[in-house]
Amino acid sequence: MENPFVPTAGSTPPELIGRKGVLDEFSYGMRIGSGAPGLLTIFTGARGIGKTVMLSEAEDLAREAGWAVVSETATPGFMGRMGESMRRLGNELGNTTPGRKITSLSAAGFSITTALPPEEQVGWRETGKQLLQLLAEQGTGLIITVDEIHATDRTEISQLAASVQHFIREGLPIGLVFAGLPSAVSDLLNEGVATFLRRADRIDLHAAAVRDVEKSYAKLFAEGGFDLDPRIVRMAAQATGGYPFLIQLVGYFLWREAELDPEITEEAASAAIAHAQKRNTRVVVQAALSNASGRDMDFLKAMAQDEASSKTLDLASRMEATSSTVGNQRARLIDAGIIESAGHGVVRFAIPGLREYLLSLPE
């Protein structure tokens, strides 16, 4: 059995831990059709929490239900690429024999670098309308997924939202699933024409229970023929903190150690965990801090002085800042998915390994 763990952004893991029932409303929405709440879904959460994986799961469910899928990442020009995909899909569906269903399509091979001008917006909407009418005749519909909405200009997102709203008003079978950092989602929901997305099913993804990670590790390693000591399994699971990307990283490196020697020692497990944490620091922690301002870093370093959660009153004292200043920093960092609320006036880090990284930085 090959290493089942896939510590690459967006890759589907061998098991979805702690996500049971998350897409139930989405699945039910495809049964009901246009206007169902679950057909407007937004995934948010910190980097590495599994947003892209959930988009992939939604796409798989849509294909299984016979719905067409157009998948995009919100880099500049994604509306143009999506429009070309819909045209190709519409042409193919229009040329098929009655009863045949086209069940998936990924956008590729066409791009523009700016937002769609008004005349192209009209053409885009007409293309979408024609495709949706064809799909409706087949008793199916279209699911559009858009990843990383924090990576693009809001204009194209707003154009997409306006078109989807128009399709819903016409009773056409359309579903829209977004994924992005909390800050991008908050901005989107507060902007003009996109405000109708406030009715979307917003799903804030969080870490899985460590006990569930432990059960999954034990199961997967047993299936691979490795009889790990329960203490090693527990040690590895606890090191992940239930964080999806770390679950894959730790599992990957632990599996590699097991391939070298099935009798994994605590020393070997510790080495695997260290490799995983180092990779997590490079891929997730440093990326999350890439746009942090000096004041952001001051706030985070003040938080790092606490072992677990931090009281905002204590942070204000350490930073010698006013409560309003600290409140603004708190809101900014929560929106960026770097920290999260842990109760009234209390915050904690949202990304495993962030505190340790901050403590390692020179003064």
N, C-alpha and C positions, 0 to 999 in steps of 0.2 A: 504494500500500500504506500503510495507516494505521500509526501508531506501534504496534509489537507489544508494547512493554514496559509492564508493569502494576505500578508501584511502590505498590501498595496491599496492606495486610496481608491475607493469605489468598487473593489473586487468583492464578489459575493463570498461570505465566509461559509465554512462547512455547516454551521448551525447559527440561526438567529437567536441569540440569547436575550431574554427579557423583552422581546418584541411581540409576544403572543397577543393577538387581538387588535394590534395597532391599525391594521388595514381592513378591519371588519366593515367599517362604515363605507370605505371605498368600494369594497366588493359588493356590498348591498346596493350602493349607488348605481353600479352598472346594471343591476337587475331592474331598478326602477326607471333609469334613464334620465333625460334632461331635467336639470333643476335639483337633482338629489344632492343634499348637503355634502355627502362624502366624495362627490365628483369634483369638489373644490377643496384641495388638501395642501397644506403648507407644512413642511418639515423644517424645524429650526433646532439649533443646538451648537455646542462648541465644535471646534475642529476635531475631526477624528471620531465623532460620536456616532457616525453611521448614517448620515443624511443621504449620501449617494446610494448606499446599499438599499435604503428603503425606497428610493426612486426605482431602482432595478427590480425590487420585489413588486412594486405597483405595476411596472411594465409587464412583468411575467404574468401577474394575475389578469391583466387586461388581455394579453394574447390568449391565455387559457379560456377566457370568456368570449373569444372571437372578436374582440375590439382591435381596431388598428391602432398603432402606436407611432408617434413621431417624437423622438427624443433629441433634446438639444442642451448645450451648455451655453450660459448667457454671456458669451464673448461677443464683442462688437460684430454686428451683421447677422445675428442669429435669426432675426425675423425673415431676412431674405433667404437664408438657407432653409428655414422651415417652410416658407412659401413654395420653394422649389420642390421640396419633399412632398408637399401636399399635391402639387400639380402632377408629379410623377405617379403618385398613388392614385389620384383621381383618374388619370389616363389609363392606368392598368386596370383599375376596377371597372371603368366604363367600357373597356374592351373585352371583358371576360364574359363567359357564358352565364346565364342567370343562375343564381344560387351559390356561385363561388364566392368565397370570402377572402379578402386580403387581411391577414392578421397581424402584420408588423412591418415597420419600415423605419430605418434610422436615417436622419438627415446626413447628407454628405455631398461633397463635390460642387457646391455653389455657395458663394459668399459675396456680401457687399460690406463696405466698411463704415457706412453711415446709417442712421435711422431712415426708415422708409419715408419718402416725401408723400404728401397727401394723395397724389394720383396713384401711387403704388400701394398705399394703404387701402384704397378702394379696391384695387385689383386683388390684393391679398385676401381681403374679406370675401370677395366674390368667389375666389378659388376655394376658400374654406367652406363657404356655403354650398357650393356645388358638390364638394367631396362629402360633406355631412349628409346631404340629401341622398346621395348614392348609398352611403352606409346605412342610413335610416331605412331605405328600401330593403336592405339585407337583414334588417332587424339587429343591427349592431351600431357601433359608434366609434369615435376617435378620442384617444387619450393623448394629451400633450404633456410631456414632462420637461421641466427646465431646471437645470442644476446651477448652483453657484450664482444666484441672482445678485450677490454682492459684487460680482466681477464686471458688471456692465453699467452703462448709462441708463438712467431710469426711463428715458424716452421710449426705448423699444419695449421695455416691460409694460409701460402704460399703454402702448399701442396694442400689445397682445391682450392685456386685460380688457381693454375697450372692445376688442373684437369678440372675445369669448363671452363677454356680457351680452353683446348683440346676438350671438348665436343662441344663448340660453333664452333670451326673450322670444326668439323665434321657435323655441321648442326643439332645437336640433340637438342630437346626441353627442355632447362634447364634455370632456373632463379635463381639468388642468391641475397638475401637481407640481408645486415648486419646492425647491430646497435652497436654504441659504442661512447665513449667520443671523443671529437675532437682530442685529442692528439694521441689516438690509431689509428684513421682513417688517420691522417696525416702521422704517421709512416708507416702504411700499404701501403699507396699509393706511398711511396718513396722507397719501398723495392723491389729489384730484380724482380722476376717473377710476383709479384702482381701488377706491374706497369700497366698492362692492365686494372686494375680496375679504373684507372684515367678516363676512358670513362664512368664510372658508373654515374648514376643520383644521385648526392650527395645532400641530403636534410637536411639543417640545421634548426632544429626545434626551434621556438621561442615562447614567451608567446602569448596568445590569447588577443584580444582586451577586455578590461574590460567591455565595453558596451555589447559585445556578451555574456560574463559571466553573466551579469545582466539579460539579456533576458532568458538565459537558466535556471537560478535560479528561476525566476518568473514562467516560464512554468512548471518546475518540481514540485515546491512546490504547485502550483495550482492543478496539476494532483493528488497530494497526499491529497488534501482537505484542504490545509493550505493557508489562505488568508493573506499573509505577507504585512506589510506596505511597500510601495515602498522605503521609506527611509532605512528600514532594509535591503531590497534586495540590494540597492545600496551600503550600508555600507559593507555588506558581500562581494560583488563582488570586491569592491575596495581593500579590505584586501588581496585578492588573487594575485593582480598584474597581473592577467591573466596566472599565473603559474599553469600548469595542476595538479600537485600533491596537491598544496594548494587549488585548486578549489574543489578537492574531499574531502580534509580534512575539509575545512570550511563548505562545504555543509553537510558533515556527522555530524559534531557536531551541526550545526544549526538545522538540521532535528531532532536530538536527543532532543534538547531544545523544538522544536515544538511539539514533542510527549508528553512532560511533560506538556506543556501549549501552546496551539495553538496561544494565544495572546502574541507573542514574543515581549518583551520590548527591548530597546536599551541595557539595562544592561545584559539581557540574550544573546543577540547577541554578545556583547563584550566578555562575558564569553566563548562563542563558538569559537570566533576568537582567543582568548588567548589559548584555548586548542589546536587549530589547529596549531598555531604558535609554541607552545612548542613542539608538535610532529614533526613538520617540522624541528626544530632545531636539535632534536635527530636523526632523520632518514636521513635527507639530508645534513644539514649544517655541522654537526660534521663529517659525513662520507666524505664529500668533502674535509675537512681539514686534514683528517687522515694522508695523505702523504705529507703535506705541510712542507717545510723546514723552518728554522729560518728566512732566507732571504725572503721567500715567505710571512711569517707572518708579517715581517716588512713592506713589500710592501702593504699588505692588510690593516694593521692598519693605514698606511699613507693615504690610500684611504678612510678609514672610517671617517676621519676628514672632508670629504666633504659630503654634504647632498645628492647630486645626482651623477653626473659624476665628474671625476678627470682628470686634465691635467698632462701628464707625466712629464712636466717640473716642476710643483709644487711638484710632488712626488719625483723627483730627489733632489730637494732642501730640502725637509723634511727629506729624508733619508741620505742626505749628500753623495750621490752616483753619479757616472758618468752617462751620458746619455746612454752609451752602457750597463752598468750594469742594469739600469732600463729597457732598451729595452729588454734585455734577460729575466728579471723577467716577464715583460709584456707578452712576447711570450709564456713563460712556463705556466703562469696562464690562458691565453686564451685557449691554447691547452688542459689544464686540465678541461676546462668548468667552471671555477670559476669566471672569469671576461670575459667581451666582449668589443669589440671596440664600441665606441660611436661617432666616427668621427676621423679625422686626429689628432693624438696626444692626444686623449681623450679616457678614459676607464670608465666602470661602472661595478658594481657587476652583475653577471649573475644569482645569486641565491637569491630569496627573503629571508629576515631575516638574511642574512650574516652580513650586516653592524651592525645591532642591536646586534648580538651575539658578534662581535669583540669589540664593545664599552663596552660590559658588562664584558669583560675579565680584570683581574687585570693587572696593569702596570708591 
